[in-house]
Amino acid sequence: MIKIANAQFWVHDQDEALAFYTRTLGWEVRSDVTMEDWNFRWLVVGPVGQDDVGLVLMPVPTQPLLDAPSSEQLAQLVAKGAGGTLFLETADCQASFDDLSARGVVFNDPPTAQPYGIDTSFRDPSGNNIRLTQVLEFSLDRH
């Protein structure tokens, strides 16, 4: 069976991202390996208690992978939130909102009822979108 092991966000600063995900969100470090010969750091974090998937905090690439203008374009797009979205699930959106707000997370909007549940959103220090959702139980039977 093939399964998802990790997802990835581009980040502007790995140390800043590491502090946000571990200190602010309360996640744990899964892997932090520096490969000196490649000038590369493999940094993976994940929610405590959910060991089967992690989030790779990958630095925006520079030369030789991307030329300077392309690297800057990618960094700007990430800062605007165009790098994708991470969807998180919680049992109580309001309680999680209150807890994370107290830890310094700045939300884009308050928890809001939607047809699928209650959700809100925030961004990490690089600008990546994160949605926090309390999924409501509903029936797919629509007679």
PATITOR-909054 format. One record per residue: residue in one letter; x, y, z of N, C-alpha, C in turn; residue number from 1. Coordinates in Angstrom, 1 decimal, always signed. Atoms other than C-alpha are relative to their C-alpha. Example, Ala and Ser with C-alpha at 12.3 -4.5 7.8 and 13.67 -1.06 7.14 Angstrom:
BEGIN
+----+--------+--------+--------+--------+--------+--------+--------+--------+--------+-----+
! aa !    n_u !    n_v !    n_w !   ca_u !   ca_v !   ca_w !    c_u !    c_v !    c_w !   i !
+----+--------+--------+--------+--------+--------+--------+--------+--------+--------+-----+
!  a !   +0.9 !   -1.2 !   +0.0 !  +12.3 !   -4.5 !   +7.8 !   +0.9 !   +1.2 !   +0.0 !   1 !
!  s !   -0.9 !   -1.1 !   +0.0 !  +13.7 !   -1.1 !   +7.1 !   -0.8 !   +1.1 !   +0.8 !   2 !
+----+--------+--------+--------+--------+--------+--------+--------+--------+--------+-----+
! end
This chain:
BEGIN
+----+--------+--------+--------+--------+--------+--------+--------+--------+--------+-----+
! aa !    n_u !    n_v !    n_w !   ca_u !   ca_v !   ca_w !    c_u !    c_v !    c_w !   i !
+----+--------+--------+--------+--------+--------+--------+--------+--------+--------+-----+
!  m !   +0.8 !   -1.2 !   +0.0 !   +0.0 !   +0.0 !   +0.0 !   +0.9 !   +1.2 !   +0.0 !   1 !
!  i !   -0.7 !   -1.3 !   +0.0 !   +1.2 !   +3.5 !   -0.8 !   -0.8 !   +1.0 !   +0.9 !   2 !
!  k !   +0.7 !   -0.9 !   -0.9 !   +0.4 !   +6.1 !   +1.8 !   +0.8 !   +1.4 !   +0.1 !   3 !
!  i !   -0.6 !   -1.3 !   -0.1 !   +1.2 !   +9.8 !   +2.4 !   +0.9 !   +0.0 !   +1.3 !   4 !
!  a !   -1.0 !   -0.1 !   -1.1 !   +4.3 !  +10.2 !   +4.6 !   +0.2 !   +1.4 !   +0.5 !   5 !
!  n !   -0.3 !   -1.4 !   -0.3 !   +4.9 !  +13.9 !   +4.4 !   -0.7 !   +0.9 !   -1.0 !   6 !
!  a !   +0.4 !   -1.1 !   +0.9 !   +3.5 !  +17.1 !   +2.9 !   +1.1 !   +1.1 !   +0.1 !   7 !
!  q !   -1.1 !   -1.0 !   -0.1 !   +5.7 !  +20.2 !   +2.3 !   -0.5 !   +1.4 !   -0.2 !   8 !
!  f !   +0.2 !   -1.4 !   +0.2 !   +5.6 !  +23.9 !   +2.7 !   +1.3 !   +0.7 !   -0.3 !   9 !
!  w !   -1.2 !   -0.9 !   +0.2 !   +8.1 !  +26.4 !   +1.3 !   +0.0 !   +1.0 !   +1.1 !  10 !
!  v !   -0.1 !   -1.0 !   -1.1 !   +9.4 !  +28.6 !   +4.1 !   +1.1 !   +0.9 !   -0.3 !  11 !
!  h !   -1.0 !   -1.0 !   +0.2 !  +11.4 !  +31.7 !   +4.1 !   +1.2 !   -0.2 !   +1.0 !  12 !
!  d !   -1.1 !   +0.1 !   -1.0 !  +13.4 !  +30.9 !   +7.3 !   -0.4 !   -1.3 !   +0.8 !  13 !
!  q !   +0.4 !   +1.3 !   -0.6 !  +13.5 !  +27.3 !   +8.6 !   +0.0 !   +0.1 !   +1.6 !  14 !
!  d !   +0.0 !   -0.2 !   -1.5 !  +14.4 !  +28.4 !  +12.2 !   -1.3 !   +0.7 !   +0.5 !  15 !
!  e !   +1.2 !   -0.7 !   -0.3 !  +11.5 !  +30.8 !  +12.3 !   -1.2 !   -0.9 !   -0.1 !  16 !
!  a !   +1.1 !   +0.9 !   +0.2 !   +9.1 !  +28.2 !  +10.9 !   +0.1 !   -1.1 !   +1.1 !  17 !
!  l !   -0.1 !   +1.0 !   -1.1 !  +10.4 !  +25.6 !  +13.4 !   -0.5 !   +0.5 !   +1.3 !  18 !
!  a !   +0.5 !   -0.6 !   -1.2 !   +9.7 !  +27.9 !  +16.3 !   -1.5 !   +0.2 !   +0.0 !  19 !
!  f !   +1.5 !   -0.1 !   +0.1 !   +6.2 !  +28.6 !  +15.0 !   -0.7 !   -1.3 !   +0.2 !  20 !
!  y !   +0.7 !   +1.3 !   +0.0 !   +5.3 !  +25.0 !  +14.5 !   +0.2 !   -0.8 !   +1.3 !  21 !
!  t !   -0.2 !   +0.7 !   -1.3 !   +6.8 !  +23.7 !  +17.7 !   -0.4 !   +0.8 !   +1.2 !  22 !
!  r !   +0.4 !   -0.8 !   -1.2 !   +6.5 !  +26.5 !  +20.2 !   -1.4 !   +0.6 !   +0.0 !  23 !
!  t !   +1.3 !   -0.6 !   +0.0 !   +3.4 !  +28.2 !  +19.0 !   -1.1 !   -1.0 !   -0.2 !  24 !
!  l !   +1.0 !   +1.0 !   +0.2 !   +1.4 !  +25.3 !  +17.6 !   +0.1 !   -1.2 !   +0.9 !  25 !
!  g !   -0.2 !   +1.1 !   -0.9 !   +2.9 !  +22.7 !  +20.0 !   +0.3 !   -1.3 !   -0.7 !  26 !
!  w !   -0.4 !   +1.3 !   +0.7 !   +4.0 !  +20.2 !  +17.3 !   +1.4 !   -0.4 !   +0.5 !  27 !
!  e !   -1.3 !   +0.6 !   -0.3 !   +7.1 !  +18.0 !  +17.6 !   +0.9 !   -0.1 !   -1.3 !  28 !
!  v !   -0.9 !   +0.2 !   +1.1 !  +10.2 !  +17.7 !  +15.5 !   +0.1 !   -1.5 !   -0.3 !  29 !
!  r !   -0.1 !   +1.4 !   +0.5 !  +10.2 !  +14.5 !  +13.4 !   +1.4 !   -0.3 !   -0.5 !  30 !
!  s !   -1.3 !   +0.2 !   +0.5 !  +13.5 !  +15.0 !  +11.7 !   +0.6 !   +1.4 !   -0.2 !  31 !
!  d !   -0.8 !   -1.2 !   +0.2 !  +16.2 !  +17.7 !  +11.6 !   +1.4 !   -0.4 !   -0.3 !  32 !
!  v !   -1.3 !   +0.5 !   +0.4 !  +19.1 !  +16.6 !   +9.6 !   +0.6 !   +1.0 !   -1.0 !  33 !
!  t !   -0.7 !   -0.9 !   +0.9 !  +21.7 !  +18.9 !   +8.0 !   +1.0 !   -0.8 !   -0.8 !  34 !
!  m !   -0.9 !   +0.6 !   +0.9 !  +23.6 !  +17.6 !   +5.0 !   +1.0 !   +1.0 !   -0.4 !  35 !
!  e !   -1.0 !   -1.1 !   +0.3 !  +26.7 !  +19.8 !   +5.0 !   +0.5 !   +0.0 !   -1.4 !  36 !
!  d !   -0.5 !   +0.0 !   +1.4 !  +28.0 !  +18.6 !   +1.6 !   -1.0 !   +0.6 !   -1.0 !  37 !
!  w !   +1.1 !   -0.5 !   +0.9 !  +24.7 !  +19.6 !   +0.0 !   -0.4 !   +1.4 !   +0.4 !  38 !
!  n !   +0.5 !   -1.3 !   -0.6 !  +24.2 !  +22.8 !   +2.2 !   -1.5 !   -0.1 !   +0.0 !  39 !
!  f !   +1.4 !   +0.2 !   +0.0 !  +20.8 !  +21.4 !   +2.9 !   -0.5 !   -0.6 !   +1.3 !  40 !
!  r !   +0.6 !   +0.4 !   -1.3 !  +18.6 !  +20.9 !   +6.0 !   -1.4 !   -0.7 !   -0.3 !  41 !
!  w !   +1.2 !   +0.7 !   +0.1 !  +15.8 !  +18.3 !   +6.0 !   -0.7 !   +0.1 !   +1.4 !  42 !
!  l !   +0.7 !   -0.3 !   -1.2 !  +13.3 !  +19.5 !   +8.6 !   -1.4 !   -0.3 !   -0.1 !  43 !
!  v !   +1.3 !   +0.5 !   +0.0 !  +10.1 !  +17.8 !   +9.4 !   -0.6 !   +0.1 !   +1.4 !  44 !
!  v !   +0.7 !   -0.2 !   -1.2 !   +7.5 !  +18.6 !  +12.1 !   -1.4 !   -0.7 !   -0.2 !  45 !
!  g !   +1.4 !   +0.6 !   +0.0 !   +4.1 !  +17.1 !  +13.0 !   -0.7 !   +0.1 !   +1.3 !  46 !
!  p !   +0.8 !   +0.0 !   -1.3 !   +1.3 !  +17.1 !  +15.5 !   +0.3 !   -1.1 !   +0.9 !  47 !
!  v !   -0.2 !   +1.0 !   -1.0 !   +1.9 !  +15.3 !  +18.7 !   -1.2 !   -1.0 !   -0.1 !  48 !
!  g !   +1.1 !   +1.0 !   +0.0 !   +0.0 !  +12.0 !  +18.6 !   -0.4 !   -0.5 !   -1.4 !  49 !
!  q !   +0.3 !   +0.4 !   +1.3 !   -0.2 !  +11.8 !  +14.8 !   +1.3 !   -0.3 !   -0.7 !  50 !
!  d !   -1.3 !   +0.3 !   +0.5 !   +3.0 !  +10.0 !  +13.9 !   +0.2 !   -0.4 !   -1.4 !  51 !
!  d !   -0.1 !   +0.5 !   +1.3 !   +2.2 !   +8.8 !  +10.5 !   +0.1 !   +1.0 !   -1.2 !  52 !
!  v !   -0.1 !   -1.0 !   +1.1 !   +2.4 !  +12.1 !   +8.6 !   +0.8 !   +1.2 !   +0.6 !  53 !
!  g !   -0.7 !   -1.2 !   -0.4 !   +4.7 !  +15.1 !   +8.8 !   -0.1 !   +1.1 !   -1.0 !  54 !
!  l !   +0.0 !   -1.2 !   +0.8 !   +5.1 !  +18.6 !   +7.4 !   +1.5 !   +0.4 !   -0.2 !  55 !
!  v !   -1.4 !   -0.3 !   +0.3 !   +8.5 !  +19.2 !   +5.7 !   +0.0 !   +1.6 !   -0.2 !  56 !
!  l !   -0.2 !   -1.4 !   +0.1 !   +9.6 !  +22.8 !   +6.2 !   +1.2 !   +0.3 !   -0.9 !  57 !
!  m !   -1.1 !   -0.1 !   +1.0 !  +11.6 !  +23.3 !   +3.0 !   +0.3 !   +1.5 !   -0.4 !  58 !
!  p !   -0.3 !   -1.4 !   +0.3 !  +13.5 !  +26.5 !   +2.4 !   -0.3 !   +0.3 !   -1.5 !  59 !
!  v !   +0.2 !   -0.4 !   +1.4 !  +12.6 !  +28.4 !   -0.8 !   +1.4 !   -0.2 !   -0.7 !  60 !
!  p !   -1.3 !   +0.4 !   +0.6 !  +15.3 !  +27.1 !   -3.2 !   +0.7 !   +1.3 !   -0.6 !  61 !
!  t !   -0.8 !   -1.0 !   +0.6 !  +18.1 !  +29.3 !   -4.4 !   +0.9 !   -0.7 !   -1.1 !  62 !
!  q !   -0.9 !   +0.6 !   +1.0 !  +20.9 !  +28.7 !   -6.9 !   +0.7 !   -1.2 !   +0.6 !  63 !
!  p !   +0.1 !   +0.2 !   +1.5 !  +21.7 !  +26.2 !   -8.4 !   -1.4 !   -0.5 !   -0.4 !  64 !
!  l !   +1.3 !   +0.6 !   +0.4 !  +18.1 !  +24.9 !   -8.2 !   -0.9 !   +1.1 !   -0.7 !  65 !
!  l !   +0.7 !   -1.1 !   +0.6 !  +16.5 !  +28.3 !   -9.0 !   +0.9 !   +1.2 !   -0.1 !  66 !
!  d !   -0.8 !   -1.2 !   +0.1 !  +18.1 !  +31.5 !  -10.3 !   -0.6 !   +1.0 !   +0.9 !  67 !
!  a !   +0.4 !   -1.0 !   -1.0 !  +17.8 !  +34.6 !   -8.1 !   -1.4 !   +0.6 !   -0.3 !  68 !
!  p !   +1.4 !   -0.5 !   +0.3 !  +14.7 !  +36.1 !   -9.9 !   -1.1 !   -1.0 !   +0.3 !  69 !
!  s !   +1.0 !   +1.1 !   -0.2 !  +12.8 !  +32.8 !   -9.8 !   -0.2 !   -0.3 !   +1.5 !  70 !
!  s !   +0.0 !   +0.2 !   -1.5 !  +13.7 !  +32.3 !   -6.1 !   -0.8 !   +1.1 !   +0.6 !  71 !
!  e !   +0.8 !   -1.1 !   -0.5 !  +12.4 !  +35.7 !   -5.3 !   -1.4 !   +0.0 !   -0.3 !  72 !
!  q !   +1.4 !   +0.1 !   +0.4 !   +9.2 !  +35.2 !   -7.3 !   -0.7 !   -1.1 !   +0.9 !  73 !
!  l !   +0.6 !   +1.1 !   -0.8 !   +8.6 !  +31.9 !   -5.4 !   -0.2 !   +0.5 !   +1.4 !  74 !
!  a !   +0.1 !   -0.5 !   -1.4 !   +9.3 !  +33.6 !   -2.0 !   -1.2 !   +1.0 !   +0.1 !  75 !
!  q !   +1.1 !   -1.0 !   +0.0 !   +6.8 !  +36.4 !   -2.9 !   -1.4 !   -0.7 !   -0.1 !  76 !
!  l !   +1.3 !   +0.8 !   +0.1 !   +4.1 !  +33.9 !   -4.0 !   -0.4 !   -0.7 !   +1.3 !  77 !
!  v !   +0.2 !   +0.6 !   -1.3 !   +4.5 !  +32.0 !   -0.7 !   -0.5 !   +1.0 !   +1.0 !  78 !
!  a !   +0.4 !   -1.0 !   -1.0 !   +4.2 !  +35.2 !   +1.3 !   -1.4 !   +0.4 !   -0.3 !  79 !
!  k !   +1.4 !   -0.4 !   +0.3 !   +0.9 !  +35.9 !   -0.5 !   -1.0 !   -1.1 !   +0.2 !  80 !
!  g !   +0.8 !   +1.1 !   -0.3 !   -0.4 !  +32.5 !   +0.5 !   -0.3 !   -0.9 !   -1.2 !  81 !
!  a !   +0.3 !   +0.8 !   +1.2 !   -0.2 !  +30.9 !   -3.0 !   +0.7 !   -1.3 !   +0.0 !  82 !
!  g !   -0.8 !   +1.2 !   +0.0 !   +1.9 !  +28.0 !   -1.9 !   -0.8 !   -1.3 !   +0.4 !  83 !
!  g !   +0.9 !   +1.2 !   -0.3 !   -1.1 !  +25.7 !   -1.0 !   -0.6 !   +0.3 !   +1.4 !  84 !
!  t !   +0.7 !   -0.1 !   -1.3 !   -3.1 !  +25.1 !   +2.2 !   +0.1 !   -1.3 !   +0.7 !  85 !
!  l !   +0.0 !   +1.1 !   -0.9 !   -2.8 !  +22.8 !   +5.1 !   -1.3 !   +0.0 !   +0.7 !  86 !
!  f !   +1.3 !   +0.1 !   -0.7 !   -6.1 !  +21.6 !   +6.5 !   +0.2 !   -0.8 !   +1.3 !  87 !
!  l !   -0.1 !   +0.6 !   -1.3 !   -6.1 !  +20.8 !  +10.2 !   -1.5 !   -0.2 !   +0.5 !  88 !
!  e !   +1.3 !   +0.3 !   -0.5 !   -9.0 !  +19.2 !  +12.0 !   +0.1 !   +0.0 !   +1.6 !  89 !
!  t !   +0.0 !   -0.1 !   -1.5 !  -10.0 !  +19.8 !  +15.7 !   -1.4 !   -0.4 !   +0.4 !  90 !
!  a !   +1.3 !   +0.4 !   -0.5 !  -12.8 !  +18.5 !  +17.9 !   -0.8 !   +1.2 !   +0.4 !  91 !
!  d !   +0.6 !   -1.2 !   -0.4 !  -13.6 !  +22.0 !  +19.1 !   +0.7 !   +1.3 !   -0.6 !  92 !
!  c !   -0.7 !   -1.1 !   +0.7 !  -12.8 !  +24.9 !  +16.8 !   +0.1 !   +1.3 !   +0.9 !  93 !
!  q !   -0.1 !   -1.2 !   -0.9 !  -13.6 !  +27.7 !  +19.3 !   +1.1 !   -0.2 !   +1.0 !  94 !
!  a !   -1.0 !   +0.3 !   -1.0 !  -11.5 !  +26.1 !  +22.0 !   +1.4 !   +0.1 !   -0.6 !  95 !
!  s !   -1.3 !   +0.0 !   +0.6 !   -8.6 !  +25.6 !  +19.6 !   +0.4 !   +1.4 !   -0.4 !  96 !
!  f !   -0.2 !   -1.4 !   +0.4 !   -9.0 !  +29.2 !  +18.3 !   +0.5 !   +0.8 !   +1.2 !  97 !
!  d !   -0.3 !   -0.7 !   -1.2 !   -8.9 !  +30.5 !  +21.9 !   +1.4 !   -0.4 !   +0.5 !  98 !
!  d !   -1.3 !   +0.4 !   -0.4 !   -5.8 !  +28.4 !  +22.8 !   +1.1 !   +0.5 !   -0.9 !  99 !
!  l !   -1.1 !   -0.4 !   +0.9 !   -3.8 !  +29.2 !  +19.7 !   +0.1 !   +1.6 !   +0.0 ! 100 !
!  s !   +0.0 !   -1.4 !   -0.1 !   -4.8 !  +32.9 !  +19.9 !   +0.8 !   +0.4 !   +1.2 ! 101 !
!  a !   -0.7 !   -0.2 !   -1.2 !   -3.4 !  +32.9 !  +23.5 !   +1.5 !   -0.2 !   -0.2 ! 102 !
!  r !   -1.4 !   +0.4 !   +0.3 !   -0.2 !  +31.4 !  +22.1 !   +0.7 !   +1.0 !   -1.1 ! 103 !
!  g !   -0.5 !   -1.0 !   +1.0 !   +0.2 !  +34.3 !  +19.5 !   -0.4 !   -0.2 !   -1.4 ! 104 !
!  v !   +0.5 !   +0.2 !   +1.4 !   -1.5 !  +32.9 !  +16.4 !   -1.0 !   +1.1 !   -0.3 ! 105 !
!  v !   +0.9 !   -1.0 !   +0.5 !   -3.2 !  +35.7 !  +14.5 !   -0.9 !   -0.6 !   -1.1 ! 106 !
!  f !   +0.9 !   +0.6 !   +0.9 !   -6.3 !  +34.4 !  +12.8 !   -0.5 !   +1.0 !   -1.0 ! 107 !
!  n !   +0.5 !   -0.8 !   +1.1 !   -7.7 !  +35.7 !   +9.5 !   -1.5 !   +0.4 !   +0.3 ! 108 !
!  d !   +1.4 !   -0.1 !   -0.3 !  -11.3 !  +35.3 !  +10.8 !   -0.4 !   -0.8 !   +1.2 ! 109 !
!  p !   +0.4 !   +0.8 !   -1.2 !  -13.2 !  +34.0 !  +13.8 !   -0.6 !   -1.3 !   -0.5 ! 110 !
!  p !   +0.7 !   +1.2 !   +0.3 !  -14.6 !  +30.5 !  +13.9 !   -1.4 !   +0.3 !   -0.6 ! 111 !
!  t !   +1.3 !   -0.3 !   +0.7 !  -17.5 !  +30.5 !  +11.4 !   -0.7 !   -1.3 !   -0.4 ! 112 !
!  a !   +0.7 !   +1.2 !   +0.4 !  -20.2 !  +28.0 !  +10.8 !   -0.1 !   -0.1 !   -1.5 ! 113 !
!  q !   +0.0 !   +0.3 !   +1.4 !  -20.0 !  +26.5 !   +7.3 !   -0.9 !   -1.2 !   -0.2 ! 114 !
!  p !   +0.8 !   +1.2 !   +0.2 !  -22.1 !  +23.7 !   +5.7 !   +0.6 !   -1.3 !   +0.4 ! 115 !
!  y !   -0.8 !   +1.2 !   -0.4 !  -19.4 !  +21.2 !   +6.5 !   +0.5 !   +0.0 !   +1.4 ! 116 !
!  g !   -0.5 !   -0.1 !   -1.4 !  -18.5 !  +22.4 !  +10.0 !   +0.3 !   +1.4 !   +0.4 ! 117 !
!  i !   -0.4 !   -1.3 !   -0.5 !  -17.0 !  +25.3 !  +11.9 !   +1.5 !   +0.1 !   -0.4 ! 118 !
!  d !   -1.4 !   -0.1 !   +0.3 !  -13.7 !  +26.7 !  +10.6 !   +0.5 !   +1.4 !   +0.0 ! 119 !
!  t !   -0.7 !   -1.3 !   -0.1 !  -11.2 !  +29.5 !  +10.7 !   +1.3 !   -0.2 !   -0.8 ! 120 !
!  s !   -1.3 !   +0.2 !   +0.7 !   -7.8 !  +30.2 !   +9.1 !   +1.0 !   +1.0 !   +0.6 ! 121 !
!  f !   -1.1 !   -0.8 !   -0.3 !   -4.4 !  +31.6 !   +9.8 !   +1.2 !   -0.3 !   -0.9 ! 122 !
!  r !   -1.2 !   +0.2 !   +0.8 !   -1.0 !  +31.8 !   +8.2 !   +1.2 !   -0.2 !   +0.9 ! 123 !
!  d !   -1.3 !   +0.1 !   -0.7 !   +2.5 !  +30.7 !   +9.2 !   +0.8 !   +1.2 !   -0.3 ! 124 !
!  p !   -0.8 !   -1.2 !   +0.3 !   +5.3 !  +33.2 !   +9.3 !   +0.5 !   +0.2 !   -1.4 ! 125 !
!  s !   -0.3 !   -0.1 !   +1.4 !   +6.1 !  +32.5 !   +5.7 !   -1.2 !   +0.4 !   -0.9 ! 126 !
!  g !   +1.2 !   -0.4 !   +0.7 !   +2.5 !  +33.2 !   +4.6 !   -0.8 !   -1.2 !   -0.5 ! 127 !
!  n !   +0.7 !   +1.2 !   +0.4 !   +1.4 !  +29.6 !   +4.1 !   -1.4 !   -0.1 !   +0.7 ! 128 !
!  n !   +1.4 !   +0.1 !   -0.5 !   -2.4 !  +29.1 !   +4.5 !   -0.2 !   -1.3 !   +0.9 ! 129 !
!  i !   +0.3 !   +1.1 !   -0.9 !   -3.6 !  +26.9 !   +7.4 !   -1.5 !   +0.2 !   +0.3 ! 130 !
!  r !   +1.4 !   +0.0 !   -0.4 !   -7.3 !  +26.1 !   +7.9 !   -0.2 !   -0.9 !   +1.1 ! 131 !
!  l !   +0.3 !   +0.8 !   -1.2 !   -8.6 !  +24.8 !  +11.2 !   -1.5 !   -0.3 !   +0.0 ! 132 !
!  t !   +1.4 !   +0.4 !   +0.2 !  -11.9 !  +22.9 !  +10.9 !   -0.5 !   -1.0 !   +1.1 ! 133 !
!  q !   +0.7 !   +1.0 !   -0.8 !  -14.3 !  +21.2 !  +13.3 !   -1.1 !   -0.5 !   -0.9 ! 134 !
!  v !   +0.9 !   +0.6 !   +0.9 !  -16.1 !  +18.8 !  +11.0 !   -1.2 !   -0.4 !   +0.7 ! 135 !
!  l !   +1.2 !   +0.4 !   -0.6 !  -19.7 !  +18.3 !  +11.8 !   -0.5 !   -1.3 !   -0.6 ! 136 !
!  e !   +0.5 !   +1.2 !   +0.4 !  -21.4 !  +15.0 !  +11.5 !   -1.3 !   +0.3 !   -0.8 ! 137 !
!  f !   +1.2 !   -0.2 !   +0.8 !  -24.1 !  +14.9 !   +8.7 !   -0.2 !   -1.3 !   -0.8 ! 138 !
!  s !   +0.4 !   +1.2 !   +0.8 !  -25.9 !  +12.3 !   +6.7 !   +0.2 !   +0.3 !   -1.5 ! 139 !
!  l !   -0.1 !   -0.2 !   +1.5 !  -25.1 !  +11.8 !   +3.0 !   -1.3 !   -0.5 !   -0.7 ! 140 !
!  d !   +1.3 !   +0.4 !   +0.5 !  -28.6 !  +10.4 !   +2.6 !   -0.9 !   +1.3 !   -0.1 ! 141 !
!  r !   +0.7 !   -1.2 !   +0.2 !  -30.5 !  +13.3 !   +1.0 !   -1.3 !   -0.3 !   -0.8 ! 142 !
!  h !   +1.3 !   +0.3 !   +0.6 !  -34.0 !  +12.0 !   +0.2 !   -0.9 !   +1.1 !   +0.0 ! 143 !
+----+--------+--------+--------+--------+--------+--------+--------+--------+--------+-----+
! end
